[in-house]
Amino acid sequence: SVAAIVFGDGSQSRLYPLTKRRSEGAIPIAGNYRLIDAVVSNCFNSNITKIYALTQFNSTTLNSHLSRAYSGARLAKEGFVEVIAAYQSLEDKGWFQGTADAVRRCLWVLEEYPVIEFLVLPGHHLYKMDYRNLIEAHRIKKADISVAVLSSMRGHDPGFGSFKVNSENEVIEYRDTPESDPVKSVSVRSSSVMFNDVADHKYLDSMGIYVISRDAMIKLLREYFPKAIDFTSQVIPGAISLGMKVHAFQFDGYWEDMRSIEAFYHANIKSTRKSKMAYNSFYDRDSPVYTLPRYLPPTSITDAVITDCVIGDGCILNRCNIKGTVVGIRTRVGDGAIIEDSVIMGSDIYQQTEDERKSTCIPIGIGEGSRIRKAIVDKNARIGKNVMIINNDSVQEGNNEANGYIITAGIVVILRSAVIPDGSIL
């Protein structure tokens, strides 16, 4: 009775250059997965099998992944994961202008099944949640909208703002808290609700996750706010101002916001530490994370020393030393290479040994004798022999995209398909 609406991308990504040729939801993570897999898997594990993925920016990789990974094999009889890419029609000739605009223009598809609620989800966060608890609380409270909020400050995504709630967890005010703009607030109508105990009020950070009753969704998008383009900054505050019943559901589980390169890097590194919840989120037998089955051979390891790592499928690791690192699928590491505290995203293809011998170019992978520390190496990168990617000068910010890399928050990011010549020092 619930349909999920997942947004896989955004027009202003904070994860550039990882989003130079892909959307946020398609970014590889934890060896074998894409970021959007965590959200889709949460839906499956919550018995929600009607899932619409709305995509637009740099969506080719994401659309391909979703359509290939999630067939009807593991879904219920009427289950599906349907990709709705931005489109033009006689009524609407432009791009999706925002999340609310996208849902409004797709309502004719979303109304196809007689669902009771819509579950609206951002596709670029890493967390584990049983949405059934959120939906049950929504129904018990007889709310028009329920919003998931963090029960404590954990570096939340400022783009989703925060909510002021009373002692009954009823939302009475929305506060827009972008990183660079002044705070803006929208309060509930004073004529509709009265709250006297100010001491019981508190602000909780929004996760951008909403349960919206079907009738409320249709009225909000078609009648009350037909020109609204965004849920977070327009539709939800508008519902509060109208006096609709908006309930806050406090979440206290594992959650990571991929709000920056630094946050993405640390979330990956956490997955290599067995004592962290991130590790458990990928190794929970009762709530698995699904992804595209690639049927790759087992990883081949020859005289390598590997400590606290996550190793993807189909890798070839030769006499190297790897510590505290995520190694993505089909990664090839040469003899004598040392990799520490890094994220290696792997490769889309294998290069045949015979082709490598004939070719004069640097093969895909990490060359012999190279050393990498505190770096993100995007897919299909070609790291030559005896390359040093160690940020020896402790540069915090630097843009050398023309040569295949940037530095942000002290993390060296090697661009997708970049070529780093033999003997380079970054």
C-alpha positions in Angstrom: 0.0 0.0 0.0 3.1 2.3 -0.1 5.0 3.5 -3.2 8.5 4.8 -2.8 9.8 7.8 -4.8 13.6 7.9 -5.0 15.5 10.9 -6.3 18.8 9.7 -7.7 20.5 13.0 -8.5 20.6 16.7 -8.1 21.6 19.7 -10.2 24.2 21.0 -7.8 26.2 18.1 -6.6 28.7 18.6 -3.8 30.6 15.5 -4.8 32.3 16.8 -7.9 34.4 15.5 -9.6 32.9 12.1 -8.7 29.7 13.4 -10.4 31.4 14.8 -13.5 30.0 12.0 -15.6 27.5 10.3 -13.2 24.7 11.3 -10.8 25.2 11.1 -7.0 23.2 7.9 -6.7 25.5 6.1 -9.2 28.7 6.7 -7.3 30.5 3.4 -6.4 30.8 2.7 -2.7 32.1 -0.1 -0.5 33.6 -2.1 -3.3 30.7 -3.7 -5.1 27.8 -1.2 -4.7 26.4 2.1 -5.9 25.2 4.7 -3.4 21.5 4.3 -4.5 21.7 0.6 -3.6 21.4 1.4 0.1 18.1 3.2 -0.3 16.6 0.7 -2.7 17.7 -2.1 -0.4 16.0 -0.3 2.6 12.8 -0.4 0.6 13.1 -4.1 -0.2 14.0 -5.0 3.4 10.9 -2.9 4.5 8.7 -4.9 2.2 8.2 -1.9 -0.1 8.3 -3.2 -3.7 6.7 -0.4 -5.7 9.7 1.9 -6.3 9.9 4.8 -8.7 13.3 6.3 -9.4 13.1 9.9 -10.8 16.4 10.8 -12.5 17.6 13.7 -14.6 21.2 14.9 -14.3 24.1 12.7 -15.7 21.6 9.8 -15.3 22.9 7.4 -18.0 24.9 5.3 -15.5 22.2 5.4 -12.9 19.4 4.4 -15.2 21.5 1.5 -16.6 22.3 0.3 -13.1 18.8 0.4 -11.8 17.3 -1.3 -14.9 19.9 -4.0 -14.9 20.1 -4.6 -11.2 16.5 -4.7 -10.1 14.4 -7.1 -12.1 11.3 -8.7 -10.8 13.1 -11.8 -9.6 13.3 -10.7 -5.9 10.2 -8.6 -5.8 6.6 -9.3 -5.0 4.1 -10.2 -7.8 3.3 -6.6 -8.5 6.7 -5.3 -7.4 8.9 -3.1 -9.6 11.7 -0.6 -9.8 10.7 1.8 -12.5 13.0 4.5 -13.8 11.3 7.7 -14.8 13.8 9.9 -16.5 13.1 13.6 -17.2 10.9 14.0 -20.2 9.0 16.5 -22.2 5.3 16.5 -23.0 2.7 18.7 -24.6 2.0 20.3 -21.2 5.6 20.4 -19.9 8.4 21.1 -22.4 11.3 21.7 -20.0 13.4 19.8 -17.5 12.2 18.8 -14.0 12.6 22.1 -12.1 12.9 20.4 -8.7 11.7 17.5 -6.6 8.1 18.7 -6.2 7.9 19.6 -9.9 9.2 16.2 -10.9 6.6 14.4 -8.7 3.7 16.6 -10.0 4.6 15.9 -13.6 4.7 12.2 -12.8 1.6 11.9 -10.8 -0.3 10.4 -13.7 2.2 7.5 -13.4 2.3 7.4 -9.6 -1.5 7.2 -9.4 -1.5 4.0 -11.4 -1.6 1.9 -8.3 -4.1 2.5 -5.4 -1.4 3.2 -2.7 -2.3 4.9 0.6 1.0 6.8 1.1 4.0 7.9 -0.9 7.5 7.5 0.7 9.8 10.3 -0.7 13.5 9.4 -0.4 16.8 11.1 -1.4 19.0 8.6 -3.2 22.4 9.9 -2.0 22.5 9.1 1.7 24.0 5.9 3.2 21.9 4.6 6.1 19.8 1.6 7.3 16.2 2.2 8.2 13.1 0.0 8.4 10.6 2.3 6.8 7.7 0.2 8.2 8.4 1.9 11.6 8.1 5.3 10.0 4.9 4.4 8.1 3.3 2.8 11.2 4.0 6.0 13.3 2.5 8.0 10.4 -0.7 6.0 10.5 -1.0 5.9 14.3 -0.7 9.7 14.4 -3.2 10.1 11.5 -0.7 12.6 10.0 -0.9 14.1 6.6 2.9 14.2 6.4 5.5 12.5 8.5 9.2 13.6 8.3 12.2 11.6 9.4 14.5 13.6 11.7 17.8 12.8 13.3 17.6 12.5 17.1 21.0 14.1 17.5 23.4 16.4 15.6 25.6 14.3 13.3 26.7 16.7 10.6 23.3 16.6 8.8 22.7 17.8 5.3 21.9 21.5 5.7 20.0 21.5 2.4 17.1 19.7 4.2 16.7 22.3 7.0 15.3 21.4 10.5 12.0 21.2 12.2 10.8 22.7 15.5 8.6 20.1 17.3 6.6 20.1 20.5 6.5 17.4 23.2 4.2 15.3 21.0 6.6 15.4 18.1 4.2 17.5 16.1 6.0 19.9 13.7 5.2 23.5 14.4 7.9 25.2 12.4 10.3 24.6 9.5 13.7 26.3 9.6 15.7 26.6 6.3 19.4 26.3 7.3 21.6 26.4 4.1 25.3 26.8 4.7 25.6 30.3 3.4 22.2 31.9 3.7 20.5 33.5 6.7 18.0 31.3 8.6 14.4 31.5 7.3 11.5 30.1 9.3 7.9 29.1 8.5 5.6 28.5 11.4 2.2 26.8 11.7 -0.8 29.1 11.6 -1.4 30.5 15.1 -5.1 30.3 14.6 -5.1 26.5 14.0 -2.7 25.3 16.8 -1.8 26.7 20.1 1.3 25.6 22.1 2.0 27.1 25.5 4.9 25.1 26.8 7.7 26.7 24.9 10.3 24.8 27.0 9.2 21.6 25.3 10.0 22.8 21.9 13.2 21.7 20.1 14.7 21.7 16.7 15.5 18.4 14.9 17.5 18.0 11.7 15.6 16.8 8.7 16.8 13.7 6.7 14.8 14.7 3.6 12.7 11.6 4.1 8.9 12.1 4.0 5.8 10.0 4.2 2.9 11.8 2.5 -0.6 10.5 2.4 -1.9 10.1 -1.1 -4.7 12.7 -0.9 -2.4 15.2 0.8 0.2 14.8 -2.0 -2.4 15.4 -4.7 -3.9 18.4 -3.0 -0.5 20.0 -2.1 0.9 19.6 -5.6 -2.2 20.3 -7.7 -4.3 22.6 -5.7 -2.4 24.4 -2.9 1.0 24.8 -4.5 0.7 24.1 -8.2 3.8 26.2 -8.9 6.1 24.8 -6.2 9.2 23.2 -7.4 10.8 21.8 -4.3 9.5 19.6 -1.4 12.0 20.7 1.2 11.8 24.5 0.9 8.3 24.9 -0.5 5.8 22.0 -0.2 6.6 20.9 3.4 6.8 24.4 4.8 3.6 25.2 2.9 1.8 22.3 4.5 2.9 23.5 7.9 1.6 27.0 7.2 -1.7 25.5 6.1 -2.1 23.7 9.5 -1.8 20.2 8.0 -0.8 17.6 10.6 2.9 17.1 10.2 4.6 14.5 12.5 8.3 14.1 13.2 9.7 10.6 13.4 13.0 10.5 15.3 15.6 8.2 13.8 18.5 6.9 15.9 20.3 4.3 13.6 23.3 4.3 11.3 23.2 7.2 8.9 25.8 9.0 6.8 25.2 12.1 4.7 27.3 12.2 1.5 27.3 15.9 1.6 30.9 16.4 0.4 34.0 14.6 -0.8 35.3 14.5 2.7 32.1 12.9 4.1 32.1 10.3 1.2 35.7 9.4 1.9 35.2 8.9 5.6 32.0 6.9 5.1 34.0 4.5 2.9 36.9 4.3 5.3 34.5 3.5 8.1 33.3 0.4 6.2 36.8 -1.1 6.6 36.6 -0.9 10.4 34.7 -3.9 11.8 33.8 -2.1 15.0 31.8 0.6 13.2 28.1 0.4 12.3 29.0 1.0 8.7 30.6 -2.4 8.6 27.5 -4.0 10.0 25.3 -2.3 7.5 26.9 -4.1 4.6 27.2 -7.5 6.5 23.8 -7.8 8.0 22.3 -11.1 6.9 18.8 -10.1 7.8 18.9 -6.7 5.9 21.3 -7.3 3.0 22.3 -4.6 0.6 21.4 -5.6 -3.0 23.2 -4.6 -6.2 23.8 -5.7 -9.7 25.1 -9.3 -9.8 28.1 -9.2 -12.1 29.3 -12.8 -11.9 32.9 -11.9 -11.7 35.7 -14.4 -10.7 37.0 -14.4 -7.2 39.6 -11.9 -6.3 43.1 -13.2 -6.9 45.7 -12.4 -4.2 49.4 -13.2 -4.7 51.7 -12.7 -1.7 49.9 -9.5 -0.7 49.6 -8.1 2.8 46.0 -6.8 3.3 44.8 -5.3 6.6 41.3 -3.8 7.5 40.1 -3.6 3.9 37.0 -4.2 1.9 37.9 -6.0 -1.4 35.4 -6.1 -4.3 35.0 -8.9 -6.7 37.3 -9.8 -9.6 40.4 -8.0 -8.3 44.0 -8.9 -9.1 46.3 -8.0 -6.2 50.0 -8.9 -6.8 52.6 -8.7 -4.0 51.2 -5.4 -2.7 50.5 -3.9 0.7 47.0 -2.6 1.3 45.7 -1.2 4.6 42.4 0.5 5.6 41.3 0.8 2.0 38.1 0.0 -0.1 39.2 -1.8 -3.3 36.5 -1.8 -6.0 35.7 -4.4 -8.6 38.3 -5.4 -11.2 41.1 -3.5 -9.5 44.6 -4.5 -10.6 47.4 -3.6 -8.3 51.0 -4.3 -9.3 54.0 -5.7 -7.4 55.4 -3.5 -4.6 52.5 -1.1 -4.6 51.5 0.4 -1.2 47.9 1.7 -0.6 46.8 3.2 2.7 43.5 4.7 3.8 42.1 5.2 0.3 39.1 4.4 -1.9 39.9 2.7 -5.1 36.7 2.4 -7.2 38.0 -0.2 -9.7 37.3 -0.7 -13.3 34.5 -1.3 -15.8 36.5 -3.7 -17.9 39.4 -6.1 -17.8 42.4 -5.5 -20.0 43.8 -8.7 -21.4 47.5 -9.3 -20.6 48.4 -9.7 -24.3 46.8 -6.4 -25.1 48.8 -4.7 -22.3 52.0 -6.0 -23.7 51.3 -4.7 -27.1 50.1 -1.3 -25.8 52.5 1.5 -25.1 49.9 3.3 -22.8 49.6 2.8 -19.1 47.2 0.0 -18.3 44.1 0.5 -16.1 45.0 -0.1 -12.4 47.8 0.7 -10.0 51.3 0.3 -11.4 54.2 -1.4 -9.8 56.0 0.3 -6.9 53.3 3.1 -6.7 52.2 4.5 -3.3 48.8 5.9 -2.6 47.7 7.4 0.8 44.4 9.2 1.7 43.1 9.4 -1.8 40.0 8.5 -3.9 40.8 6.9 -7.3 37.8 7.0 -9.6 37.0 4.2 -12.0 39.2 3.2 -15.0 42.1 5.4 -13.8 45.6 4.5 -15.1 48.2 4.9 -12.4 51.7 4.4 -13.8 54.7 2.8 -12.1 56.4 4.4 -9.1 53.7 7.0 -8.8 53.5 8.8 -5.4 49.9 10.0 -4.5 50.6 11.1 -1.0 50.0 14.9 -0.8 53.4 15.3 0.8 52.9 19.1 1.1 49.6 18.7 3.0 47.7 20.8 0.5 44.1 21.2 1.6 42.5 22.6 -1.6 43.9 22.4 -5.1 42.5 22.1 -8.7 44.7 20.4 -11.2 41.8 18.8 -13.2 43.7 19.3 -16.4 46.3 16.8 -15.1 43.7 14.3 -13.8 43.3 15.2 -10.2 42.1 17.7 -7.6 42.7 18.0 -3.8 39.8 18.8 -1.5 40.0 18.7 2.4 43.5 17.2 2.0 42.1 14.3 0.0 43.6 13.6 -3.4 40.9 12.7 -5.9 42.0 11.1 -9.2 39.4 11.7 -11.9 37.6 8.9 -13.8 39.8 7.5 -16.6 42.7 9.8 -15.7 46.2 8.9 -16.7 49.0 9.5 -14.2 52.4 9.0 -15.8 55.2 6.8 -14.4 57.1 8.5 -11.6 54.5 11.3 -10.9 54.4 12.8 -7.5 51.1 14.3 -6.4 
